[in-house]
Amino acid sequence: MARIDYVDEASPEVDAELLHSIQARRGGQLLNLDRLLLHSAPLARGWNAMMGAMRGRTVLDGALRELVILRVAVLNRAPYEFAQHAPVALAEGLTQAQLDALDGWQASALFDACERAVLAYTDAMTLQVQVPPALFEAVRAQFGERELVELTATVASYNMVSRFLEALQIDIEPTP
């Protein structure tokens, strides 16, 4: 059970225009994450813009983006984040076997050299914050500067997301 009440269309002082813009980005629905963010319209507006850009206006490969997000979810023990992004990852081309192997990816043969570099980068950013120079160079060899910035922002942003989700104990939506 979430630690604070969810907001909906009937909640007093909800920014209806913002609520509808978030629903539009999400294909007509509001997630429980959105329903908590809406307690602060400025934060919800900024979050919606940033995450919308990250998910829809970057050049980073969608499968790599989702690989990063799922690994962050595993590392931060954030089941909501994993539940929301597993279907997206599968739609982007990752396999169920890869998703199942994320916890012990280092011992798995299911990830290519680029994916392994991205996963190691995600682990370093999430667990140590600082990225060793050799690891950074291994990742840099795989990407242009724009992709490298987008990859780094994805790892950082989804660490923020998982920490928000877990601190407020946001409930996973029931599957239809």
N, C-alpha and C positions, 0 to 999 in steps of 0.2 A: 504494500500500500504506500503510495506516495506520501511524503512527509508534509506537503502542503496541498491545498485544494486545487483541482484543475479549473481552468477558465473555459467557458464556452460562450456561444452567442448571447445567451441570456445573462451573463455575469455583468454586474454593475461596473460601469466605467471601462468596459472593454472597448478597444479601438476597432470598430467594426470594419473599417476599410482595411486595416492591417490584417485582421483575421481573414478577410476574404482574399487578400493578396497571398497569404500563406497557403490558404486552401487551393488557390489557383496553381501555385508552384507544386503542390502535392497532388494534383489531379483531382481536387474536390474534397479531400479529407483533411482533417487535423489529426496529427499524432499527439500522444500524451506529452511528448517533449514540447511541442508547440503550445499546448494548453497550459503548461507551466511557464514557458517563456513569456506568454501574453500578460503575465502579471506586471511585466515591465515593457511597455511599448517600445521605448528606445532600444533596449537590448534585443527584443524580438525582431524589430525592423532590421537592425544591423546583422543579426544572426541569419535572418532570411536572405538578405542580400549576399552576405559572404558565402554561405553554404550553397546558395543558388548558383553563384559564380563558380564555386569549386566543382560542383556536380554537373554544370551545364555549359560553362564557357571556357574551360581550360583545354589545352592540347594533350595533357597527360593521358595516356592510354587508360580507358575505363577499367579494364581488368586489373591493371597495376594499382589504380586508385582504390579499387575495392579490396584488393589484396592487403594494402596498407591499412585500410579501415578495419578489416577483420582481424589483422594481427594486433592492432592497437586494442581492439575489444578483448582479444584473448589475454594480452599482457595485463590489461587493467581490470580483468574480471568484470566485464561490462556486457551481460547477456542481452540487454535491450539493444545495444549498438549492433551486436552480432546478429540478432534476430531480424533487425531492420535491413541489414546490408547483405545477408546471405543470399536472398533471392536476387538482389541486384547483381551480386558477384557472379552468380550462375548465368544470369542474362547477359553479362559482359563477357562470358566465355571461360570463366574458371570452372573447374569440375568439382563435383561433390567430394571426390577423393582428395583434391587439394585443400578444400575447406576442412575436411576431417584431419588432414596432416599438419595444419597450421601450428598446433601446439608444439610439435616436435619437428618443425620444418628442416632443421639442420641435418637430421638423419634421413630425410626423405629424398628420393630421386624424382619426385614429381614437379620440381621447380627448376627452371632453366637458370643460366648464369645471371641474366638480368633480374629475374625474380628473386634470386638468392641475394644479390647485392641490395635490392630494395628492402627485402625482409631484414637483412642485417642492419641497414640504415635505420629502419623503423625501430628495431630493437634498441639500437644505441641511443637514438633520440628519446625514446620512451623511458628506458631504464637508467641510462647514464647522463642524459641530456647532451653532453659533449660528444661529438663524433670524432673518432680518431682520424688523423690525416690520411692514412692508407685506405680506410674505408670510404672516406669522402672521395678520394681520387678514383676508387673503383666504381662508385656511383656516378661520378662526373664523366667517366669514360662512356657511360651508357646513354647520356642525355645532353641535350643542349641546355643553355642557361635558363630559358623559359621553363622547360620541363623540370629542371632541377629546383627552381623556385617553387613551382607548383607541387612537386613531390614533397618538398620540405614543409610547405604550408599545409598540405594534406595531413602529414604525420602530426604536426603541431596542433592543427585544428581539431582533429578527431581525438587527440588526447584531451583537449578541452571538453569536447562533447562527452566523452566517457566519464570524466570527472564530475561534470554537471549531472549526468544521468544517475550516477551511483551515489553522490552526496544527497540528492533529493529522492532517491529510491523510486524512480519513475517506473510505472508498471508497463509491462509488455502488453500491447494490444492483443485481444483474442483474435485468433485466425477465423476468417469467415467460413 
